[in-house]
Amino acid sequence: MPKLTVYGTPVSTYVRTVRLLLETAGIDYDLESVGIFNGENETDDYLAKNPFGKVPTLGIDDELLYETAAIAPYLDAVFASTQFTPAAPLAQARMRQVMSIVDSYLYTPVIGSIVIQRLIVPSQGGKTDEAKVKAAVEPAKKQLTPSKH
Ligand SMILES: N[C@@H](CCC(=O)N[C@@H](CS)C(=O)NCC(=O)O)C(=O)O
């Protein structure tokens, strides 16, 4: 079993995705905190692990893997007997479709605006920018409305 290390901010939604999978499958790992609110993700040390300065990054012994859409299937295939991936190709494609929609369209209004403004800013003593929240509600609703498929 390789040594697995998750580098990232615990509250991050993408870090949570990777940790949910690890925890649910009972896979041993270490968590090394890299703060995205205090600039730790922009240090030379972290940028050497992940040149985009995003969390999470997964350490697998001496290897480093980043991008949640790469990390999750890797962990599922190697350590969880693909229990988190549907076997049927169409169901698998639907899963990737949802993941891609979240990454490409939903993250910015929901996390980047609503969660940051309503949760993170007040938790750090700041004041919510209600205009940013308001502007994000319609795009978020649109992305959350199921399509006919
Ligand atoms: N495409 C990346 C996105 C990860 C991401 O956006 N993480 C956020 C936290 S939820 C982050 O690192 N933000 C720090 C920043 O943008 O400076 C992935 O799938 O892992």
PDBQT file of the ligand as one rigid body, heavy atoms in Angstrom, charges set to zero:
ROOT
HETATM    1  N1  LIG A 201      -9.731  21.675 -11.232  1.00  0.00    +0.000 N 
HETATM    2  C1  LIG A 201      -9.317  21.580  -9.853  1.00  0.00    +0.000 C 
HETATM    3  C2  LIG A 201     -10.026  22.672  -9.088  1.00  0.00    +0.000 C 
HETATM    4  C3  LIG A 201      -9.640  22.699  -7.622  1.00  0.00    +0.000 C 
HETATM    5  C4  LIG A 201     -10.045  24.032  -6.991  1.00  0.00    +0.000 C 
HETATM    6  O1  LIG A 201     -10.579  24.956  -7.661  1.00  0.00    +0.000 OA
HETATM    7  N2  LIG A 201      -9.806  24.129  -5.701  1.00  0.00    +0.000 N 
HETATM    8  C5  LIG A 201     -10.038  25.395  -5.031  1.00  0.00    +0.000 C 
HETATM    9  C6  LIG A 201     -10.590  25.156  -3.633  1.00  0.00    +0.000 C 
HETATM   10  S1  LIG A 201     -12.220  24.390  -3.667  1.00  0.00    +0.000 SA
HETATM   11  C7  LIG A 201      -8.723  26.132  -4.895  1.00  0.00    +0.000 C 
HETATM   12  O2  LIG A 201      -7.687  25.509  -4.859  1.00  0.00    +0.000 OA
HETATM   13  N3  LIG A 201      -8.778  27.462  -4.810  1.00  0.00    +0.000 N 
HETATM   14  C8  LIG A 201      -7.602  28.244  -4.573  1.00  0.00    +0.000 C 
HETATM   15  C9  LIG A 201      -7.363  29.281  -5.620  1.00  0.00    +0.000 C 
HETATM   16  O3  LIG A 201      -8.028  29.269  -6.660  1.00  0.00    +0.000 OA
HETATM   17  O4  LIG A 201      -6.472  30.098  -5.390  1.00  0.00    +0.000 OA
HETATM   18  C10 LIG A 201      -9.649  20.192  -9.316  1.00  0.00    +0.000 C 
HETATM   19  O5  LIG A 201     -10.547  19.562  -9.880  1.00  0.00    +0.000 OA
HETATM   20  O6  LIG A 201      -8.998  19.712  -8.388  1.00  0.00    +0.000 OA
ENDROOT
TORSDOF 0
